Structure formats: C-alpha cells, structure tokens
Amino acid sequence: MKLKLLRNRMNLFEIYFFLYLIFLATQFGLLIFVEKFFDIMCTLLLVWLFCIRLHAEDKANNMI
C-alpha cells in the first residue's frame, strides 16, 4: 500500500514538474542567456530527480 502511494505521488510530482518546465521554457524562450542557463539547470534537475526515483525504487524493493 505504501509503495503504491509513493509511486502515485512520484508520478504526480513528475507531471507537475514537466508542466512547470514547459511553462518556464515558453516564458524564457526569447532570452538566449537565460535559455542556456535554464537548459543546464533543467538537465541537472532531471538527473537529480532520476537519481531520487531510482533510490526510492531501490528502497521500496528492499522493503518487499
């Protein structure tokens, strides 16, 4: 039960995060400097989220 709730919460967070990224990309699309900085930060955030998700899945698999 806890595993299912954790997965649902993670999926909702990812959906909202990607919608927010799309919104920000449209806001800053014309500014080249901000766009380059934004690309780097988004890449780092996505890698970080992916690592968190892998860690959460490993932790959940160990609980089973």
C-alpha positions as CSV (number, residue, x, y, z in Angstrom):
1,M,0.0,0.0,0.0
2,K,2.8,2.4,0.9
3,L,4.6,1.5,-2.2
4,K,1.6,2.3,-4.4
5,L,1.1,5.7,-2.7
6,L,4.8,6.5,-3.1
7,R,4.6,5.7,-6.8
8,N,1.4,7.7,-7.4
9,R,2.9,10.7,-5.5
10,M,6.1,10.5,-7.6
11,N,4.2,10.3,-10.9
12,L,2.1,13.3,-10.0
13,F,5.2,15.3,-9.0
14,E,6.9,14.4,-12.3
15,I,3.8,15.5,-14.3
16,Y,3.6,18.9,-12.5
17,F,7.3,19.4,-12.7
18,F,7.4,18.8,-16.5
19,L,4.4,21.1,-17.0
20,Y,6.2,23.8,-15.0
21,L,9.3,23.3,-17.1
22,I,7.3,23.7,-20.3
23,F,5.7,26.9,-18.9
24,L,9.1,28.3,-17.9
25,A,10.6,27.4,-21.3
26,T,7.9,29.4,-23.1
27,Q,8.4,32.3,-20.7
28,F,12.2,32.5,-21.3
29,G,12.3,31.2,-24.9
30,L,13.5,34.6,-26.3
31,L,16.3,35.2,-23.9
32,I,19.4,33.4,-25.1
33,F,21.4,33.7,-21.9
34,V,18.6,32.7,-19.6
35,E,17.8,29.9,-22.0
36,K,21.3,28.4,-21.9
37,F,21.3,28.7,-18.1
38,F,17.9,27.2,-17.9
39,D,18.9,24.3,-20.1
40,I,21.8,23.5,-17.8
41,M,19.7,23.8,-14.7
42,C,16.9,21.7,-16.1
43,T,19.3,19.0,-17.1
44,L,20.8,18.9,-13.6
45,L,17.3,18.8,-12.1
46,L,16.2,16.0,-14.3
47,V,19.3,14.0,-13.4
48,W,18.7,14.7,-9.7
49,L,15.0,13.6,-10.0
50,F,16.0,10.5,-11.8
51,C,18.5,9.6,-9.1
52,I,15.9,10.2,-6.4
53,R,13.4,8.0,-8.2
54,L,16.0,5.2,-8.6
55,H,16.9,5.5,-4.9
56,A,13.2,5.4,-3.9
57,E,12.6,2.3,-6.1
58,D,15.6,0.6,-4.6
59,K,14.4,1.4,-1.1
60,A,10.9,0.2,-1.9
61,N,12.2,-3.1,-3.5
62,N,14.3,-3.7,-0.3
63,M,11.2,-3.3,1.8
64,I,9.3,-6.0,0.0
